[in-house]
């Protein structure tokens, strides 16, 4: 699950505020961490921050492999808090997608049967059954 080349795939931008040097690196680090946790095949990701009055609006879009683009948006007075909230929403979508893919697999009937048999008492031999009946 390597994320090599993901550095160029993560775009952090803003239309009307200066993000500085720390916020883009913070955003890239957290996006790589979330991507590695769920699928590890980050295609593209983008973070867009705008200012609305006293609040910041942060939008996070993540494209993982062949899955559809996941998007989260949040508002907060702190740009870092808005980013974390938006990333949490996106991570929740990724987690649900992974669970859906995992549960879509066929059931293992042999394993299920073994588990159910484990709950029953072991079957007795027919000879022991006849001797107990006499």
N, CA, C and O atoms as a GROMACS GRO file, in nm:
protein
  536
    1UNK      N    1   0.083  -0.119   0.000
    1UNK     CA    2   0.000   0.000   0.000
    1UNK      C    3   0.087   0.124   0.000
    1UNK      O    4   0.083   0.203   0.094
    2UNK      N    5   0.162   0.142  -0.102
    2UNK     CA    6   0.248   0.259  -0.104
    2UNK      C    7   0.173   0.376  -0.166
    2UNK      O    8   0.088   0.361  -0.253
    3UNK      N    9   0.208   0.491  -0.118
    3UNK     CA   10   0.146   0.613  -0.168
    3UNK      C   11   0.249   0.698  -0.241
    3UNK      O   12   0.242   0.821  -0.237
    4UNK      N   13   0.344   0.633  -0.306
    4UNK     CA   14   0.446   0.707  -0.378
    4UNK      C   15   0.382   0.781  -0.493
    4UNK      O   16   0.293   0.728  -0.560
    5UNK      N   17   0.426   0.901  -0.517
    5UNK     CA   18   0.367   0.982  -0.623
    5UNK      C   19   0.241   1.052  -0.578
    5UNK      O   20   0.182   1.128  -0.654
    6UNK      N   21   0.200   1.028  -0.454
    6UNK     CA   22   0.078   1.090  -0.404
    6UNK      C   23   0.100   1.237  -0.370
    6UNK      O   24   0.005   1.314  -0.359
    7UNK      N   25   0.226   1.275  -0.353
    7UNK     CA   26   0.256   1.415  -0.320
    7UNK      C   27   0.203   1.508  -0.427
    7UNK      O   28   0.146   1.612  -0.396
    8UNK      N   29   0.222   1.472  -0.554
    8UNK     CA   30   0.174   1.556  -0.663
    8UNK      C   31   0.024   1.542  -0.682
    8UNK      O   32  -0.038   1.628  -0.744
    9UNK      N   33  -0.036   1.435  -0.631
    9UNK     CA   34  -0.178   1.411  -0.649
    9UNK      C   35  -0.263   1.487  -0.548
    9UNK      O   36  -0.386   1.489  -0.560
   10UNK      N   37  -0.201   1.549  -0.447
   10UNK     CA   38  -0.276   1.622  -0.345
   10UNK      C   39  -0.260   1.772  -0.369
   10UNK      O   40  -0.151   1.827  -0.359
   11UNK      N   41  -0.371   1.836  -0.402
   11UNK     CA   42  -0.372   1.979  -0.433
   11UNK      C   43  -0.438   2.054  -0.318
   11UNK      O   44  -0.552   2.025  -0.282
   12UNK      N   45  -0.367   2.149  -0.260
   12UNK     CA   46  -0.420   2.232  -0.151
   12UNK      C   47  -0.422   2.376  -0.203
   12UNK      O   48  -0.318   2.432  -0.238
   13UNK      N   49  -0.541   2.434  -0.206
   13UNK     CA   50  -0.552   2.568  -0.264
   13UNK      C   51  -0.657   2.652  -0.192
   13UNK      O   52  -0.739   2.601  -0.115
   14UNK      N   53  -0.652   2.780  -0.218
   14UNK     CA   54  -0.746   2.875  -0.163
   14UNK      C   55  -0.765   2.987  -0.264
   14UNK      O   56  -0.672   3.024  -0.335
   15UNK      N   57  -0.885   3.041  -0.269
   15UNK     CA   58  -0.910   3.146  -0.367
   15UNK      C   59  -0.885   3.286  -0.311
   15UNK      O   60  -0.851   3.377  -0.386
   16UNK      N   61  -0.902   3.304  -0.180
   16UNK     CA   62  -0.891   3.441  -0.129
   16UNK      C   63  -0.816   3.457   0.003
   16UNK      O   64  -0.822   3.563   0.065
   17UNK      N   65  -0.744   3.351   0.048
   17UNK     CA   66  -0.665   3.364   0.170
   17UNK      C   67  -0.528   3.300   0.149
   17UNK      O   68  -0.511   3.211   0.066
   18UNK      N   69  -0.430   3.347   0.226
   18UNK     CA   70  -0.297   3.290   0.221
   18UNK      C   71  -0.290   3.176   0.323
   18UNK      O   72  -0.311   3.198   0.442
   19UNK      N   73  -0.261   3.056   0.275
   19UNK     CA   74  -0.257   2.939   0.362
   19UNK      C   75  -0.122   2.920   0.432
   19UNK      O   76  -0.112   2.843   0.527
   20UNK      N   77  -0.021   2.988   0.386
   20UNK     CA   78   0.112   2.974   0.446
   20UNK      C   79   0.178   2.845   0.401
   20UNK      O   80   0.137   2.784   0.303
   21UNK      N   81   0.281   2.804   0.474
   21UNK     CA   82   0.354   2.682   0.441
   21UNK      C   83   0.311   2.563   0.525
   21UNK      O   84   0.320   2.449   0.479
   22UNK      N   85   0.265   2.586   0.646
   22UNK     CA   86   0.233   2.477   0.737
   22UNK      C   87   0.102   2.407   0.705
   22UNK      O   88   0.094   2.284   0.712
   23UNK      N   89  -0.001   2.483   0.670
   23UNK     CA   90  -0.131   2.421   0.646
   23UNK      C   91  -0.128   2.323   0.528
   23UNK      O   92  -0.180   2.212   0.543
   24UNK      N   93  -0.071   2.358   0.412
   24UNK     CA   94  -0.068   2.259   0.303
   24UNK      C   95   0.004   2.130   0.340
   24UNK      O   96  -0.039   2.021   0.302
   25UNK      N   97   0.114   2.140   0.415
   25UNK     CA   98   0.186   2.020   0.456
   25UNK      C   99   0.103   1.939   0.555
   25UNK      O  100   0.100   1.816   0.549
   26UNK      N  101   0.036   2.007   0.647
   26UNK     CA  102  -0.053   1.942   0.744
   26UNK      C  103  -0.164   1.866   0.671
   26UNK      O  104  -0.195   1.752   0.704
   27UNK      N  105  -0.223   1.932   0.572
   27UNK     CA  106  -0.332   1.869   0.495
   27UNK      C  107  -0.282   1.747   0.419
   27UNK      O  108  -0.347   1.643   0.420
   28UNK      N  109  -0.167   1.760   0.352
   28UNK     CA  110  -0.112   1.646   0.276
   28UNK      C  111  -0.081   1.527   0.366
   28UNK      O  112  -0.109   1.412   0.331
   29UNK      N  113  -0.022   1.555   0.482
   29UNK     CA  114   0.012   1.448   0.575
   29UNK      C  115  -0.113   1.374   0.622
   29UNK      O  116  -0.115   1.251   0.624
   30UNK      N  117  -0.216   1.447   0.660
   30UNK     CA  118  -0.338   1.384   0.709
   30UNK      C  119  -0.412   1.309   0.599
   30UNK      O  120  -0.468   1.202   0.624
   31UNK      N  121  -0.412   1.361   0.478
   31UNK     CA  122  -0.478   1.291   0.368
   31UNK      C  123  -0.404   1.162   0.336
   31UNK      O  124  -0.468   1.059   0.312
   32UNK      N  125  -0.270   1.165   0.336
   32UNK     CA  126  -0.194   1.042   0.311
   32UNK      C  127  -0.220   0.939   0.420
   32UNK      O  128  -0.228   0.819   0.393
   33UNK      N  129  -0.235   0.985   0.544
   33UNK     CA  130  -0.262   0.894   0.654
   33UNK      C  131  -0.398   0.827   0.637
   33UNK      O  132  -0.410   0.706   0.656
   34UNK      N  133  -0.501   0.904   0.603
   34UNK     CA  134  -0.635   0.848   0.583
   34UNK      C  135  -0.636   0.754   0.463
   34UNK      O  136  -0.698   0.648   0.467
   35UNK      N  137  -0.569   0.793   0.356
   35UNK     CA  138  -0.565   0.710   0.235
   35UNK      C  139  -0.496   0.577   0.264
   35UNK      O  140  -0.541   0.472   0.217
   36UNK      N  141  -0.388   0.580   0.338
   36UNK     CA  142  -0.318   0.457   0.372
   36UNK      C  143  -0.399   0.367   0.463
   36UNK      O  144  -0.387   0.245   0.457
   37UNK      N  145  -0.480   0.426   0.548
   37UNK     CA  146  -0.560   0.348   0.642
   37UNK      C  147  -0.670   0.270   0.573
   37UNK      O  148  -0.697   0.156   0.611
   38UNK      N  149  -0.733   0.327   0.472
   38UNK     CA  150  -0.849   0.262   0.414
   38UNK      C  151  -0.820   0.184   0.288
   38UNK      O  152  -0.857   0.067   0.280
   39UNK      N  153  -0.756   0.242   0.188
   39UNK     CA  154  -0.733   0.168   0.065
   39UNK      C  155  -0.588   0.173   0.019
   39UNK      O  156  -0.536   0.073  -0.031
   40UNK      N  157  -0.522   0.285   0.036
   40UNK     CA  158  -0.382   0.296   0.000
   40UNK      C  159  -0.354   0.328  -0.145
   40UNK      O  160  -0.238   0.346  -0.181
   41UNK      N  161  -0.455   0.337  -0.229
   41UNK     CA  162  -0.434   0.367  -0.370
   41UNK      C  163  -0.493   0.505  -0.401
   41UNK      O  164  -0.596   0.516  -0.467
   42UNK      N  165  -0.428   0.606  -0.354
   42UNK     CA  166  -0.476   0.743  -0.372
   42UNK      C  167  -0.453   0.787  -0.516
   42UNK      O  168  -0.340   0.791  -0.563
   43UNK      N  169  -0.561   0.819  -0.586
   43UNK     CA  170  -0.548   0.870  -0.723
   43UNK      C  171  -0.527   1.020  -0.720
   43UNK      O  172  -0.425   1.070  -0.767
   44UNK      N  173  -0.623   1.092  -0.665
   44UNK     CA  174  -0.611   1.236  -0.651
   44UNK      C  175  -0.681   1.280  -0.523
   44UNK      O  176  -0.770   1.212  -0.471
   45UNK      N  177  -0.640   1.396  -0.476
   45UNK     CA  178  -0.705   1.456  -0.359
   45UNK      C  179  -0.691   1.607  -0.372
   45UNK      O  180  -0.592   1.657  -0.424
   46UNK      N  181  -0.791   1.677  -0.322
   46UNK     CA  182  -0.783   1.823  -0.324
   46UNK      C  183  -0.847   1.880  -0.199
   46UNK      O  184  -0.942   1.824  -0.144
   47UNK      N  185  -0.792   1.992  -0.155
   47UNK     CA  186  -0.844   2.065  -0.041
   47UNK      C  187  -0.862   2.208  -0.088
   47UNK      O  188  -0.769   2.269  -0.142
   48UNK      N  189  -0.981   2.262  -0.067
   48UNK     CA  190  -1.006   2.400  -0.106
   48UNK      C  191  -1.062   2.474   0.016
   48UNK      O  192  -1.157   2.429   0.079
   49UNK      N  193  -1.001   2.588   0.047
   49UNK     CA  194  -1.041   2.667   0.163
   49UNK      C  195  -1.086   2.805   0.116
   49UNK      O  196  -1.018   2.869   0.036
   50UNK      N  197  -1.200   2.849   0.166
   50UNK     CA  198  -1.248   2.984   0.138
   50UNK      C  199  -1.289   3.050   0.269
   50UNK      O  200  -1.315   2.982   0.368
   51UNK      N  201  -1.295   3.179   0.267
   51UNK     CA  202  -1.334   3.256   0.385
   51UNK      C  203  -1.476   3.306   0.364
   51UNK      O  204  -1.507   3.365   0.261
   52UNK      N  205  -1.564   3.281   0.462
   52UNK     CA  206  -1.702   3.329   0.458
   52UNK      C  207  -1.730   3.402   0.588
   52UNK      O  208  -1.763   3.340   0.689
   53UNK      N  209  -1.718   3.532   0.586
   53UNK     CA  210  -1.736   3.612   0.708
   53UNK      C  211  -1.625   3.580   0.806
   53UNK      O  212  -1.507   3.597   0.775
   54UNK      N  213  -1.663   3.534   0.927
   54UNK     CA  214  -1.561   3.500   1.026
   54UNK      C  215  -1.524   3.352   1.019
   54UNK      O  216  -1.432   3.309   1.089
   55UNK      N  217  -1.592   3.274   0.937
   55UNK     CA  218  -1.569   3.130   0.926
   55UNK      C  219  -1.487   3.094   0.804
   55UNK      O  220  -1.481   3.169   0.706
   56UNK      N  221  -1.423   2.979   0.811
   56UNK     CA  222  -1.356   2.919   0.697
   56UNK      C  223  -1.440   2.802   0.650
   56UNK      O  224  -1.493   2.726   0.730
   57UNK      N  225  -1.453   2.788   0.520
   57UNK     CA  226  -1.521   2.673   0.462
   57UNK      C  227  -1.414   2.588   0.395
   57UNK      O  228  -1.340   2.636   0.309
   58UNK      N  229  -1.405   2.462   0.435
   58UNK     CA  230  -1.304   2.372   0.382
   58UNK      C  231  -1.375   2.255   0.312
   58UNK      O  232  -1.466   2.194   0.368
   59UNK      N  233  -1.333   2.227   0.190
   59UNK     CA  234  -1.386   2.115   0.113
   59UNK      C  235  -1.272   2.019   0.084
   59UNK      O  236  -1.167   2.060   0.034
   60UNK      N  237  -1.292   1.892   0.115
   60UNK     CA  238  -1.193   1.788   0.090
   60UNK      C  239  -1.252   1.687  -0.007
   60UNK      O  240  -1.359   1.632   0.019
   61UNK      N  241  -1.183   1.663  -0.118
   61UNK     CA  242  -1.223   1.563  -0.217
   61UNK      C  243  -1.111   1.460  -0.228
   61UNK      O  244  -0.994   1.496  -0.244
   62UNK      N  245  -1.146   1.332  -0.220
   62UNK     CA  246  -1.047   1.225  -0.230
   62UNK      C  247  -1.098   1.122  -0.331
   62UNK      O  248  -1.211   1.076  -0.322
   63UNK      N  249  -1.012   1.086  -0.425
   63UNK     CA  250  -1.040   0.980  -0.524
   63UNK      C  251  -0.946   0.865  -0.494
   63UNK      O  252  -0.824   0.880  -0.504
   64UNK      N  253  -1.000   0.750  -0.458
   64UNK     CA  254  -0.920   0.632  -0.424
   64UNK      C  255  -0.940   0.525  -0.531
   64UNK      O  256  -1.051   0.475  -0.549
   65UNK      N  257  -0.833   0.490  -0.601
   65UNK     CA  258  -0.839   0.382  -0.699
   65UNK      C  259  -0.952   0.404  -0.798
   65UNK      O  260  -0.962   0.509  -0.860
   66UNK      N  261  -1.036   0.302  -0.812
   66UNK     CA  262  -1.148   0.308  -0.907
   66UNK      C  263  -1.279   0.350  -0.840
   66UNK      O  264  -1.383   0.351  -0.905
   67UNK      N  265  -1.274   0.384  -0.712
   67UNK     CA  266  -1.395   0.427  -0.642
   67UNK      C  267  -1.435   0.567  -0.686
   67UNK      O  268  -1.355   0.642  -0.742
   68UNK      N  269  -1.561   0.600  -0.659
   68UNK     CA  270  -1.606   0.736  -0.690
   68UNK      C  271  -1.539   0.836  -0.594
   68UNK      O  272  -1.487   0.797  -0.489
   69UNK      N  273  -1.542   0.961  -0.630
   69UNK     CA  274  -1.482   1.066  -0.548
   69UNK      C  275  -1.563   1.087  -0.421
   69UNK      O  276  -1.685   1.103  -0.426
   70UNK      N  277  -1.494   1.086  -0.308
   70UNK     CA  278  -1.557   1.111  -0.179
   70UNK      C  279  -1.532   1.258  -0.144
   70UNK      O  280  -1.423   1.311  -0.168
   71UNK      N  281  -1.635   1.323  -0.088
   71UNK     CA  282  -1.623   1.465  -0.061
   71UNK      C  283  -1.681   1.498   0.076
   71UNK      O  284  -1.783   1.444   0.116
   72UNK      N  285  -1.613   1.588   0.145
   72UNK     CA  286  -1.661   1.635   0.275
   72UNK      C  287  -1.640   1.785   0.285
   72UNK      O  288  -1.542   1.839   0.233
   73UNK      N  289  -1.732   1.851   0.353
   73UNK     CA  290  -1.724   1.996   0.365
   73UNK      C  291  -1.759   2.036   0.507
   73UNK      O  292  -1.849   1.977   0.568
   74UNK      N  293  -1.689   2.137   0.560
   74UNK     CA  294  -1.716   2.182   0.697
   74UNK      C  295  -1.682   2.330   0.709
   74UNK      O  296  -1.600   2.384   0.634
   75UNK      N  297  -1.747   2.395   0.807
   75UNK     CA  298  -1.720   2.535   0.838
   75UNK      C  299  -1.677   2.545   0.983
   75UNK      O  300  -1.729   2.475   1.070
   76UNK      N  301  -1.580   2.634   1.008
   76UNK     CA  302  -1.536   2.658   1.144
   76UNK      C  303  -1.459   2.789   1.148
   76UNK      O  304  -1.413   2.838   1.044
   77UNK      N  305  -1.443   2.845   1.267
   77UNK     CA  306  -1.366   2.968   1.281
   77UNK      C  307  -1.217   2.944   1.264
   77UNK      O  308  -1.142   3.035   1.229
   78UNK      N  309  -1.174   2.820   1.290
   78UNK     CA  310  -1.033   2.782   1.276
   78UNK      C  311  -1.018   2.699   1.148
   78UNK      O  312  -1.094   2.605   1.126
   79UNK      N  313  -0.921   2.733   1.065
   79UNK     CA  314  -0.903   2.664   0.938
   79UNK      C  315  -0.861   2.518   0.960
   79UNK      O  316  -0.902   2.430   0.884
   80UNK      N  317  -0.781   2.492   1.062
   80UNK     CA  318  -0.739   2.355   1.091
   80UNK      C  319  -0.857   2.269   1.138
   80UNK      O  320  -0.870   2.153   1.098
   81UNK      N  321  -0.943   2.326   1.221
   81UNK     CA  322  -1.061   2.253   1.269
   81UNK      C  323  -1.158   2.226   1.154
   81UNK      O  324  -1.216   2.117   1.146
   82UNK      N  325  -1.175   2.322   1.065
   82UNK     CA  326  -1.262   2.301   0.949
   82UNK      C  327  -1.207   2.189   0.861
   82UNK      O  328  -1.283   2.106   0.811
   83UNK      N  329  -1.075   2.187   0.842
   83UNK     CA  330  -1.013   2.080   0.762
   83UNK      C  331  -1.033   1.944   0.828
   83UNK      O  332  -1.069   1.848   0.760
   84UNK      N  333  -1.009   1.935   0.960
   84UNK     CA  334  -1.024   1.807   1.029
   84UNK      C  335  -1.167   1.756   1.020
   84UNK      O  336  -1.188   1.636   1.000
   85UNK      N  337  -1.265   1.845   1.036
   85UNK     CA  338  -1.405   1.803   1.027
   85UNK      C  339  -1.439   1.754   0.887
   85UNK      O  340  -1.507   1.652   0.871
   86UNK      N  341  -1.392   1.824   0.785
   86UNK     CA  342  -1.419   1.784   0.647
   86UNK      C  343  -1.350   1.651   0.616
   86UNK      O  344  -1.407   1.566   0.548
   87UNK      N  345  -1.228   1.632   0.666
   87UNK     CA  346  -1.156   1.507   0.644
   87UNK      C  347  -1.224   1.392   0.716
   87UNK      O  348  -1.226   1.280   0.664
   88UNK      N  349  -1.278   1.417   0.834
   88UNK     CA  350  -1.352   1.312   0.906
   88UNK      C  351  -1.473   1.267   0.828
   88UNK      O  352  -1.503   1.148   0.823
   89UNK      N  353  -1.543   1.360   0.766
   89UNK     CA  354  -1.660   1.325   0.685
   89UNK      C  355  -1.619   1.241   0.564
   89UNK      O  356  -1.687   1.145   0.528
   90UNK      N  357  -1.508   1.277   0.503
   90UNK     CA  358  -1.459   1.202   0.388
   90UNK      C  359  -1.412   1.063   0.432
   90UNK      O  360  -1.438   0.965   0.363
   91UNK      N  361  -1.342   1.055   0.546
   91UNK     CA  362  -1.296   0.927   0.597
   91UNK      C  363  -1.412   0.835   0.630
   91UNK      O  364  -1.403   0.714   0.610
   92UNK      N  365  -1.520   0.890   0.680
   92UNK     CA  366  -1.639   0.811   0.710
   92UNK      C  367  -1.695   0.749   0.583
   92UNK      O  368  -1.736   0.633   0.584
   93UNK      N  369  -1.696   0.824   0.473
   93UNK     CA  370  -1.742   0.770   0.345
   93UNK      C  371  -1.650   0.660   0.296
   93UNK      O  372  -1.697   0.558   0.244
   94UNK      N  373  -1.519   0.678   0.312
   94UNK     CA  374  -1.424   0.575   0.272
   94UNK      C  375  -1.442   0.449   0.356
   94UNK      O  376  -1.438   0.338   0.302
   95UNK      N  377  -1.461   0.465   0.486
   95UNK     CA  378  -1.481   0.351   0.575
   95UNK      C  379  -1.607   0.273   0.536
   95UNK      O  380  -1.606   0.150   0.535
   96UNK      N  381  -1.714   0.344   0.503
   96UNK     CA  382  -1.838   0.277   0.463
   96UNK      C  383  -1.822   0.207   0.328
   96UNK      O  384  -1.877   0.099   0.307
   97UNK      N  385  -1.746   0.268   0.237
   97UNK     CA  386  -1.722   0.204   0.107
   97UNK      C  387  -1.641   0.076   0.125
   97UNK      O  388  -1.668  -0.025   0.060
   98UNK      N  389  -1.542   0.080   0.212
   98UNK     CA  390  -1.460  -0.038   0.236
   98UNK      C  391  -1.543  -0.149   0.299
   98UNK      O  392  -1.530  -0.265   0.261
   99UNK      N  393  -1.628  -0.114   0.394
   99UNK     CA  394  -1.715  -0.213   0.457
   99UNK      C  395  -1.811  -0.273   0.356
   99UNK      O  396  -1.835  -0.394   0.357
  100UNK      N  397  -1.865  -0.190   0.268
  100UNK     CA  398  -1.957  -0.238   0.165
  100UNK      C  399  -1.887  -0.336   0.071
  100UNK      O  400  -1.944  -0.439   0.035
  101UNK      N  401  -1.766  -0.305   0.032
  101UNK     CA  402  -1.690  -0.396  -0.055
  101UNK      C  403  -1.657  -0.526   0.017
  101UNK      O  404  -1.664  -0.633  -0.043
  102UNK      N  405  -1.622  -0.517   0.144
  102UNK     CA  406  -1.588  -0.636   0.221
  102UNK      C  407  -1.709  -0.725   0.242
  102UNK      O  408  -1.697  -0.847   0.234
  103UNK      N  409  -1.825  -0.667   0.269
  103UNK     CA  410  -1.945  -0.745   0.294
  103UNK      C  411  -2.009  -0.795   0.166
  103UNK      O  412  -2.099  -0.879   0.171
  104UNK      N  413  -1.963  -0.747   0.052
  104UNK     CA  414  -2.018  -0.790  -0.076
  104UNK      C  415  -1.964  -0.927  -0.116
  104UNK      O  416  -2.017  -0.989  -0.209
  105UNK      N  417  -1.860  -0.974  -0.050
  105UNK     CA  418  -1.802  -1.104  -0.083
  105UNK      C  419  -1.898  -1.215  -0.044
  105UNK      O  420  -1.980  -1.200   0.047
  106UNK      N  421  -1.886  -1.328  -0.113
  106UNK     CA  422  -1.972  -1.443  -0.085
  106UNK      C  423  -1.938  -1.501   0.052
  106UNK      O  424  -1.824  -1.493   0.098
  107UNK      N  425  -2.038  -1.560   0.115
  107UNK     CA  426  -2.017  -1.621   0.246
  107UNK      C  427  -1.943  -1.752   0.231
  107UNK      O  428  -1.955  -1.821   0.130
  108UNK      N  429  -1.867  -1.784   0.332
  108UNK     CA  430  -1.798  -1.913   0.333
  108UNK      C  431  -1.887  -2.011   0.407
  108UNK      O  432  -1.888  -2.014   0.530
  109UNK      N  433  -1.961  -2.092   0.331
  109UNK     CA  434  -2.056  -2.184   0.394
  109UNK      C  435  -1.985  -2.291   0.475
  109UNK      O  436  -2.038  -2.335   0.577
  110UNK      N  437  -1.866  -2.335   0.431
  110UNK     CA  438  -1.795  -2.436   0.507
  110UNK      C  439  -1.754  -2.384   0.645
  110UNK      O  440  -1.763  -2.455   0.744
  111UNK      N  441  -1.710  -2.260   0.650
  111UNK     CA  442  -1.671  -2.200   0.778
  111UNK      C  443  -1.794  -2.180   0.866
  111UNK      O  444  -1.789  -2.205   0.986
  112UNK      N  445  -1.903  -2.135   0.807
  112UNK     CA  446  -2.026  -2.114   0.882
  112UNK      C  447  -2.076  -2.246   0.940
  112UNK      O  448  -2.120  -2.251   1.055
  113UNK      N  449  -2.071  -2.354   0.860
  113UNK     CA  450  -2.116  -2.484   0.908
  113UNK      C  451  -2.029  -2.534   1.023
  113UNK      O  452  -2.080  -2.590   1.119
  114UNK      N  453  -1.898  -2.513   1.013
  114UNK     CA  454  -1.808  -2.556   1.121
  114UNK      C  455  -1.836  -2.480   1.250
  114UNK      O  456  -1.832  -2.537   1.359
  115UNK      N  457  -1.864  -2.352   1.238
  115UNK     CA  458  -1.895  -2.274   1.357
  115UNK      C  459  -2.023  -2.320   1.422
  115UNK      O  460  -2.033  -2.326   1.545
  116UNK      N  461  -2.122  -2.352   1.341
  116UNK     CA  462  -2.250  -2.399   1.398
  116UNK      C  463  -2.236  -2.537   1.461
  116UNK      O  464  -2.296  -2.564   1.565
  117UNK      N  465  -2.155  -2.625   1.399
  117UNK     CA  466  -2.134  -2.758   1.456
  117UNK      C  467  -2.059  -2.750   1.587
  117UNK      O  468  -2.076  -2.835   1.674
  118UNK      N  469  -1.977  -2.648   1.602
  118UNK     CA  470  -1.901  -2.632   1.725
  118UNK      C  471  -1.991  -2.605   1.845
  118UNK      O  472  -1.952  -2.628   1.959
  119UNK      N  473  -2.112  -2.556   1.820
  119UNK     CA  474  -2.206  -2.525   1.928
  119UNK      C  475  -2.284  -2.648   1.972
  119UNK      O  476  -2.341  -2.648   2.081
  120UNK      N  477  -2.288  -2.754   1.889
  120UNK     CA  478  -2.362  -2.875   1.924
  120UNK      C  479  -2.273  -2.972   2.000
  120UNK      O  480  -2.150  -2.968   1.985
  121UNK      N  481  -2.332  -3.059   2.082
  121UNK     CA  482  -2.250  -3.161   2.147
  121UNK      C  483  -2.199  -3.259   2.041
  121UNK      O  484  -2.267  -3.280   1.940
  122UNK      N  485  -2.083  -3.318   2.061
  122UNK     CA  486  -2.029  -3.410   1.961
  122UNK      C  487  -2.121  -3.529   1.942
  122UNK      O  488  -2.182  -3.577   2.038
  123UNK      N  489  -2.132  -3.578   1.818
  123UNK     CA  490  -2.219  -3.692   1.786
  123UNK      C  491  -2.160  -3.819   1.846
  123UNK      O  492  -2.039  -3.842   1.839
  124UNK      N  493  -2.247  -3.902   1.907
  124UNK     CA  494  -2.200  -4.026   1.968
  124UNK      C  495  -2.197  -4.136   1.862
  124UNK      O  496  -2.270  -4.131   1.762
  125UNK      N  497  -2.114  -4.233   1.885
  125UNK     CA  498  -2.103  -4.347   1.795
  125UNK      C  499  -2.232  -4.429   1.805
  125UNK      O  500  -2.294  -4.434   1.911
  126UNK      N  501  -2.272  -4.494   1.695
  126UNK     CA  502  -2.396  -4.572   1.694
  126UNK      C  503  -2.392  -4.687   1.793
  126UNK      O  504  -2.494  -4.718   1.856
  127UNK      N  505  -2.276  -4.751   1.810
  127UNK     CA  506  -2.265  -4.862   1.904
  127UNK      C  507  -2.287  -4.815   2.046
  127UNK      O  508  -2.352  -4.883   2.125
  128UNK      N  509  -2.233  -4.697   2.079
  128UNK     CA  510  -2.254  -4.645   2.213
  128UNK      C  511  -2.400  -4.611   2.235
  128UNK      O  512  -2.452  -4.627   2.346
  129UNK      N  513  -2.466  -4.564   2.130
  129UNK     CA  514  -2.608  -4.530   2.138
  129UNK      C  515  -2.692  -4.654   2.166
  129UNK      O  516  -2.783  -4.651   2.249
  130UNK      N  517  -2.661  -4.764   2.095
  130UNK     CA  518  -2.736  -4.889   2.114
  130UNK      C  519  -2.712  -4.945   2.254
  130UNK      O  520  -2.805  -4.993   2.318
  131UNK      N  521  -2.588  -4.940   2.302
  131UNK     CA  522  -2.556  -4.994   2.434
  131UNK      C  523  -2.627  -4.913   2.542
  131UNK      O  524  -2.669  -4.969   2.642
  132UNK      N  525  -2.640  -4.784   2.523
  132UNK     CA  526  -2.708  -4.700   2.621
  132UNK      C  527  -2.857  -4.726   2.619
  132UNK      O  528  -2.923  -4.709   2.722
  133UNK      N  529  -2.913  -4.766   2.504
  133UNK     CA  530  -3.058  -4.789   2.493
  133UNK      C  531  -3.095  -4.924   2.555
  133UNK      O  532  -3.210  -4.939   2.597
  134UNK      N  533  -3.005  -5.022   2.563
  134UNK     CA  534  -3.036  -5.156   2.617
  134UNK      C  535  -3.033  -5.158   2.763
  134UNK      O  536  -3.057  -5.263   2.824
   0.00000   0.00000   0.00000
